[in-house]
Amino acid sequence: MASIRIVTDSNSGITQKEAEKLGISVLPMPFLIDGEEFYEDINLTQQEFYEHLKAEASVSTSQPSTVNVTELWDSLLKEYDEIVHIPMSSGLSESCHTAERLAESYGGRVQVVDNQRISITQKQSVYDALALEKQGKSAAEIKEILLRTKFDSSIYISLDTLKYLKKGGRLTPAAALVGTLLRIKPVLQIQGEKLDAFKKVHTLKQAKEVMIAAVKHDLETRFAAFVEAGEMTVAVAHTANDGEAAIFLEELRAAFPRCKVTFCDPLSLSVSCHIGPGALAVACSRELN
């Protein structure tokens, strides 16, 4: 049986310390902050990132360099036969397409999985890949299964402010101003590739009610068979919002007693730079047993 190493990036929310415990590798995502390059969880902590945001620093995301990617792969392939590489969704970053192009020169030993996940759903994919590896699946088989099940997840995100969507060019200044005056808190969704509008509310309480209702609908329709099989999980993500995330986690446990409640993690910083602090999110994902 071939030995396999699972690789992902820090958009999964998996820290370097957690990766070491899991026996996987995590590529740190690079950021440019006022022209200086930083790497998530290497020389840039979550706290430092939000301090830069609050200080109105110029913050932009980037993708790992081809050198960083291939050096990691080359090093791992001295010890392992194959690699399953699970990057963030190609709909949110070019890093996936870059990895796919680089993998072409590795003779099938590197399988890049574009299963269009981010944050806690991407993290679930890593756990799924580890479970499939233990079942004796090859890297190509793991990729095929993860691609076949890629849409078996949903994410809903409640924003505290429209400021960062406006700053990133994803919202017109007029729309941001109207939203601020009316105290609108948008709820966004990720269904595969893109971050899209879902509903507009005015309070956090309403936002949580909308997100819980949306997940309930998904579980009763798209994912009903997986719920019956005991395969659906629910998780929380947030941006510098630990207190509310902990409360929301307990509310989800009460709302979805038939689902395993798994992670309560910070959202990927690549998403956070576009939505800002104070966001709260819920995800439901199928767990591949």
C-alpha positions in Angstrom: 0.0 0.0 0.0 1.4 3.4 -1.0 2.2 5.9 1.8 0.3 9.1 1.4 0.8 12.6 2.8 -2.1 15.0 3.0 -1.3 18.6 2.3 -3.6 21.6 2.7 -3.2 25.4 3.2 -3.8 27.6 6.2 -7.2 28.6 4.7 -8.4 25.4 6.2 -8.0 26.9 9.7 -5.6 24.1 10.6 -2.7 25.5 12.5 0.9 24.3 12.2 0.7 22.8 15.6 -2.5 21.0 14.8 -1.0 19.8 11.5 1.9 18.2 13.4 -0.5 16.3 15.6 -2.6 15.1 12.6 0.5 14.1 10.6 -0.3 16.4 7.7 1.4 19.5 6.1 -0.1 23.0 5.9 1.2 25.6 3.5 1.0 29.1 5.1 -0.9 31.6 3.0 1.0 34.8 2.3 -0.3 38.4 2.9 1.0 41.8 2.0 0.5 44.3 4.7 1.7 47.8 3.9 4.0 46.3 1.3 5.6 43.8 3.7 5.1 40.0 3.2 3.7 37.9 6.1 2.8 34.2 6.4 -0.2 33.1 8.3 0.6 31.2 11.5 4.4 31.6 10.8 5.1 35.3 11.4 1.5 36.5 11.4 -1.0 35.6 14.2 -4.8 36.0 14.0 -4.5 38.8 16.6 -1.8 40.7 14.7 -3.8 40.4 11.5 -6.9 42.1 13.0 -4.7 44.8 14.6 -3.4 45.6 11.1 -7.0 45.7 9.8 -8.2 48.0 12.6 -5.2 50.3 12.0 -6.4 50.8 8.4 -3.3 49.1 7.0 -3.2 48.1 3.3 -3.9 44.3 3.5 -4.0 42.0 0.5 -4.0 38.3 0.0 -1.6 36.4 -2.2 -0.9 32.7 -3.0 2.0 30.5 -2.0 4.9 30.9 -4.4 5.6 28.0 -6.8 8.9 27.5 -5.1 7.3 27.1 -1.7 4.8 24.6 -3.1 7.3 22.5 -5.1 9.9 22.5 -2.3 7.3 21.2 0.1 6.2 18.5 -2.3 9.8 17.5 -3.2 10.7 17.2 0.4 7.6 15.0 1.2 8.1 12.8 -1.8 11.4 11.7 -0.4 9.5 10.0 2.4 6.0 9.4 0.9 4.9 7.7 -2.3 2.0 10.1 -3.0 0.5 13.4 -2.0 -3.1 14.5 -1.8 -3.1 18.4 -1.9 -6.3 20.1 -0.8 -6.1 23.9 -1.5 -8.8 26.5 -1.0 -11.5 26.7 -3.6 -10.4 27.7 -7.1 -13.4 30.1 -7.1 -11.7 32.2 -4.4 -8.0 31.9 -5.3 -5.7 31.1 -8.2 -3.5 29.0 -5.8 -5.5 25.8 -6.8 -5.0 26.3 -10.5 -1.3 27.0 -9.9 -1.0 23.7 -7.9 -2.8 21.8 -10.6 -0.3 23.1 -13.2 2.6 22.2 -11.0 1.3 18.7 -10.3 1.4 17.9 -14.1 5.2 17.4 -13.9 5.0 14.9 -10.9 3.8 11.9 -12.9 0.6 11.3 -10.9 2.3 11.3 -7.5 0.6 14.6 -6.6 -3.2 14.7 -6.7 -4.6 18.2 -6.4 -8.2 18.3 -5.2 -10.3 21.2 -6.3 -13.3 20.4 -4.3 -14.2 24.1 -3.8 -14.0 24.2 -0.1 -12.8 26.9 2.3 -12.3 27.2 6.1 -14.1 24.6 8.2 -15.5 22.7 5.2 -12.0 22.5 3.7 -10.8 21.3 7.1 -13.5 18.6 7.0 -12.1 17.5 3.6 -8.7 17.0 5.2 -10.2 14.8 8.0 -12.1 12.9 5.3 -8.9 12.4 3.3 -7.2 11.1 6.4 -10.0 8.6 7.0 -10.0 7.5 3.4 -6.2 7.0 3.6 -6.7 4.7 6.7 -9.1 2.7 4.6 -6.3 2.0 2.1 -7.4 4.3 -0.7 -4.8 5.6 -3.1 -4.2 9.3 -3.7 -6.2 9.1 -7.0 -9.1 7.4 -5.2 -9.1 9.9 -2.4 -9.2 12.7 -5.0 -12.1 11.1 -6.9 -14.2 10.7 -3.7 -13.6 14.2 -2.5 -14.5 15.6 -5.9 -17.6 13.5 -6.1 -18.8 14.7 -2.7 -17.6 18.3 -3.0 -21.0 20.0 -2.9 -22.1 18.1 0.2 -21.5 21.2 2.3 -22.8 24.7 2.9 -21.5 27.8 4.7 -23.6 30.8 5.9 -21.8 33.9 7.2 -23.2 36.9 9.1 -21.2 40.1 8.8 -20.8 42.7 11.5 -19.9 45.5 9.1 -20.0 46.3 5.3 -16.8 48.3 5.6 -14.4 45.6 4.3 -16.6 44.5 1.4 -16.6 48.2 0.3 -12.9 48.5 0.8 -12.2 45.4 -1.2 -14.3 46.6 -4.1 -17.0 44.0 -3.6 -19.6 46.6 -2.6 -20.2 50.1 -4.0 -19.7 53.0 -1.6 -23.4 54.0 -1.9 -24.6 50.5 -1.0 -22.2 50.4 2.0 -23.4 53.8 3.2 -27.1 52.8 2.9 -26.3 49.5 4.7 -24.5 51.4 7.5 -27.4 53.9 7.9 -30.0 51.2 8.1 -27.8 49.0 10.2 -28.0 46.2 7.8 -26.1 43.0 8.6 -25.9 40.9 5.5 -25.8 37.1 5.6 -23.6 35.6 2.9 -23.4 32.0 1.7 -20.7 29.8 0.1 -22.1 27.0 -2.0 -19.1 25.7 -3.7 -17.1 28.4 -5.6 -18.2 31.9 -4.6 -19.1 34.1 -1.7 -22.6 35.3 -2.5 -25.4 37.4 -0.9 -28.1 35.4 0.9 -30.3 37.7 3.1 -30.3 41.0 4.8 -31.1 41.4 8.5 -30.7 44.0 11.2 -29.6 42.2 14.3 -27.3 39.4 15.2 -30.2 37.5 16.7 -32.0 37.7 13.3 -28.8 36.6 11.5 -28.4 33.5 13.7 -32.1 32.7 13.1 -31.7 33.0 9.4 -28.5 30.9 9.3 -30.0 28.1 11.5 -33.1 28.1 9.3 -30.9 27.9 6.1 -29.0 24.9 7.5 -32.2 23.2 8.7 -33.5 23.5 5.1 -30.3 22.1 3.7 -30.4 19.2 6.1 -34.1 18.4 5.4 -33.7 18.6 1.6 -30.2 18.3 -0.1 -28.7 16.4 2.8 -31.6 14.4 4.2 -30.2 11.0 3.2 -26.8 11.9 4.9 -28.6 13.0 8.1 -30.4 9.6 8.1 -27.0 7.9 7.7 -25.5 9.9 10.6 -23.0 11.6 8.2 -23.8 15.3 8.6 -21.7 17.6 10.8 -22.3 21.2 11.9 -19.5 23.6 12.8 -18.9 27.3 13.7 -16.4 29.8 12.3 -15.9 33.4 13.2 -13.6 36.4 12.7 -12.2 37.7 16.1 -15.6 36.8 17.7 -14.8 34.0 20.2 -17.5 34.8 22.7 -20.4 34.8 20.3 -19.0 31.8 18.5 -19.0 29.8 21.7 -22.7 30.8 22.4 -23.6 30.0 18.8 -22.0 26.6 19.1 -24.3 25.7 22.0 -27.3 27.0 20.1 -26.5 24.8 17.2 -26.1 21.7 19.4 -29.7 22.4 20.6 -31.0 23.1 17.1 -29.4 20.0 15.5 -29.3 17.1 17.9 -29.0 14.5 15.1 -25.8 16.0 13.8 -22.3 15.9 15.2 -21.1 19.4 16.1 -17.4 19.5 15.3 -15.2 22.6 14.9 -15.4 26.1 16.3 -12.5 27.8 14.4 -11.5 31.2 13.2 -12.4 31.8 9.6 -9.6 31.8 7.0 -7.7 35.1 7.0 -8.1 35.1 3.2 -11.8 35.5 3.7 -11.5 37.6 6.9 -9.7 40.4 5.0 -12.8 40.9 2.8 -15.4 40.7 5.6 -13.6 42.1 8.7 -13.9 41.2 12.4 -17.1 40.3 14.2 -18.4 37.9 11.6 -20.1 34.6 12.6 -20.6 31.6 10.4 -22.2 28.1 10.4 -21.3 25.3 8.1 -22.7 21.9 7.6 -20.7 19.2 5.9 -21.0 15.5 5.2 -18.5 13.4 7.0 -17.1 10.5 4.9 -17.1 7.5 7.2 
